[in-house]
Amino acid sequence: MNARFATTLSVLATLAVAPRAQTDPNAMKLETATVRYELDGTTFESTIVHHGDRGTKRPGILMVPNWMGPTAESLAKARRVAADGYLVMMVDMYGIDTRPTDGKAAGAAAGVVRADRAMMRGRARQALDVFRREGKALGLATDRVAAIGFCFGGGTVLELGRSGADLAAIVSFHGDLASPTLTDDAGKTVAKLLVCHGADDPYVPQADVQAFIAAYGKTDVDWQLLQLSGTVHSFTDPGSASDGARYNERSSERAFAAMRALLDSIWRD
């Protein structure tokens, strides 16, 4: 893949956040920076949430949002994660000319990327490279990076892992588990995996879960699957309220706690 990109970095604002009590004195005062870059003729714009204390090296999390792409809601989620002491980059997987405004448009945009797994992996890898390069100046410890994703984003980070990307951990929240090369590529994952899944999810059914288990069960990958009872799709998204996709506060908190436990076991022993 021929990649060419030019990155522009600009600090936008200082933002107050208070998702829960923090031990980090800088957790309540986060800043954002936009990074613009190009790949195969498409321009992307992602956002890095950081702490402003650039001399303090922090682990980083590449975060791929749900199928709506970069939104105020996904940025709020990135801030929530960053408040635990991480740098977080909210990734643009579509390009600046594609910003879905409803489910129909989001499904079409996500469908284009899902249909071309090489493109999906390439865009995610490019974002990871940009995060490491631009995040370094903002205090990123470039050797301590994980990736997380939600719904479409969960499937994306799992696909990134199956490309052999150099990541410490990958966490999927109600993400897509199916992949056309799942059996062949599962073993290429070097990251530790955590999949947080609604046990009653109608969009990612148990057939996909069992296929995931079968594929990774034949590998040496360090993986875990958390199935949450009474829980359907999009359980971390407060705006989801349909029969098949609904916010579940209990399951959301348990999933985020499982993510923190995994990352703590890797980085804070």
N, C-alpha and C positions, 0 to 999 in steps of 0.2 A: 504494500500500500504506500503510495507516495503522499507524504504528509508535509504540509507547509503551513506554518502558522506564525502569526505575530501577536504577541500578548501585550495588552495594555492593562496596567494595574492602577486603580484609583480608589482611595479610601473614601467611602460615601458618608458614613455617619456613625455616631456612637449611640447605642441602643440600650435601654434598660430592660432587663428581663428578670423574672422571679419565678421560675418553675417550681422550685422547692429549696429548702435550706441547703447551703453549700459551705464547704470548708475553705474553698478557694476564695481569697479576698477579691479577686478580679472577676468572679463569676457574674456579678451583678452589672458589670460594665463591659459589654461586648461591642466590637466594631465589625463592620462589614467592608469588604473590598470586592469589586468586580474584576473578573479576568476575562478578557475577550481573546479568542484564538480561532484559528482556521484549520480545517481538515477537508481535503478533497473538494475544495470550492465552496464549502459551507462554513459560515461564521457562527460561532457559539459564544454564549455569554453565561458564565457560571459565577457563583458568589461564594467567597470565603468568609466565614465567621471566625473572628480571632479575638484575642484578649488585649491587644495593644502593647503588652509588655514583651517586645520583640527579643529581648535578651534571655527570656525564659523558654527553653525548648520543651514543647508539648507534643504528645502523640496527635496524630491526625486521623480524621474519618472522612472518607469520600462517600457522600450521600446522594443516591439517585432517587429522586422523588417518584410519586405515582404517575399514572398516565397523563395527568394534567400538566406535567412538566414544572418549571420554575414558577411558583406562585407565592403569594403572601403566606399562605398556610404552610407550604413546604419550608419556607424560610423560617417561620416560627418553630417548626420542628427541628430545623438545623440549630437554631439558637438554644433550644432545650437541651440538645445533645452537647453542644459546645459549653454550656454552663457547667458541665461536669469536669471541665478542665482540658477539653480537646480543641484543636482547630478543626473546623468542618467545612468542606466545600460542597455546596449544593450544585449538582451537575445539571447542565443543559444537554439533554440527549437529542434534541430535535433541531437546534439551530435557531437563530434569533428571528427568523421569518415565520416560525411555527410556534404559536402560543394558543393552544386550545382554550375555548371559552365554554365548552359544554362536553358532555359525555360522548356525543357522536363524533365531534372533532378530535377528542382525545383518543377514542378508539381507532380512528383512521390514522392518526399520527403514530400511535404505538404499534399499530399493525404493520406499518411500513418498516419500522425498525425490527420488529419481531420476525418479519419475513426474510430478513437478511442478517443472519447471525454473524457473518464476518464484519458487516458494517457495525452491528451492535458492539461487538468486541473491540473493534478499532476505535469507535467513539469513546467507549469507556476507558480504554487504555490511554488514549490521548488526554482525557480528563485527568487520569491518574498522573501522567507525566507532568502536566501543567500544574497540578496541585503540588507535587513535590518541588518543582522548580520555583514557582511563585510563593508557595507557602513557606519556603525556607527563610525568606526575608521577613516573614511575619511571626517567626518563632516555631515553625514546624520542625519536629525531629523526623527527618526524612526516612530514617530507618525503622520508624514505628508508625505504620499506616495500616488502617483497616478500612473496609468498605461495608456500608449498609444500604439497604434499599427497601422500598415499600411498593407492594403490588407489582406493577410493571418494573419498578426499580429493583425489587427483590429478585426478579428473574434476571435482570441485567447484571447485578453484582455476582449472582451465581454463575452466569455465563462468563463474566470476566474471570472468575476463579478457574473455570474450566479451560481458559486460555493459558493457564500457568502463570498468571500475574503474581508479582512479588508483593504479597499482602500478608499481614500477620493474622488477620481474621476477616471473615465475611459473615454478616448477619442479614437474613432475609425475613422481613415482616410481611406476612400474608402475600408472599411473592409467587410468581409463576414457577412451577417446578418442572414442567415439561421442556424438553429440548430435543431437536432432531438428532443431536450427536451425544445425547446423555450417556449412553452405555460406553461409547468409545472415549469420551473426554473426561468423565468424572474423575479418573485417577490422575489427571494432570493438575488437579487442584493442590496447591501447596499451603493455602491458608487453612486455619481452623474454621469449621463451619458451624453456624447455629441457624436453624430454620425454625421460626416461630409461626405456627399455622393454626388457623381455626378449624377445629375438628369437624364442624358442620359446614365448611366453606363449599358452596355449590359451584363456584367458578374454578376452583382448584380441587377437584374431587379426590377421594381416597385412592382411586386408580392411579392418579399422578403421584400421590404420596408413596404408594407401594412401589411404583417404578423407580422413584428416587431412592428408596431404601435398598431396593435390589441392586441398583447401579453402584451406589456408594458402599454397600456392604461387601462388594468384591474388591475394594481398594484399601489402601493404607491411610486414607484421608482421616483426619481427626474431625468427626462430625457428630452433631447431636440434633435431635428433632424434638421440639416442644409442641405437642398438640394440646390445644386449649378447649375445654369442654364448653358447650353452649355458645360457641363462637363461630361467626361466619366471616366473610371477607371484609377487608378494610377496617379491622377492629381497632386500629390506632388512630383513625381519622374521625374527629369529633363531628364533622359534617355529614358522615354517612349514616343513613337512616332508612334503608330499604330492607326488605326481607332477606336478600342475599348478601348485602353489604351494610354492616351496621357497626357503629362504635360500641366498644365494650370496655369500660374503664378498668374493670378488674383484669381482664386479659391484657390490655395495653400495658398496665403497670407491671404485670408479671413478665411480659416480654421484654420491656425495657430493663427490668431488674436482671433478667437472664443475660442480656447484652452486657450490662455493666459488670456482672460477675465474671463473664468470659474475658472481657478486656482487662479487668483488674488482675485476673490470674496470669495474664500474659505480661502486663506492663508494670504492675505495682507490687509484685512479690518482694 
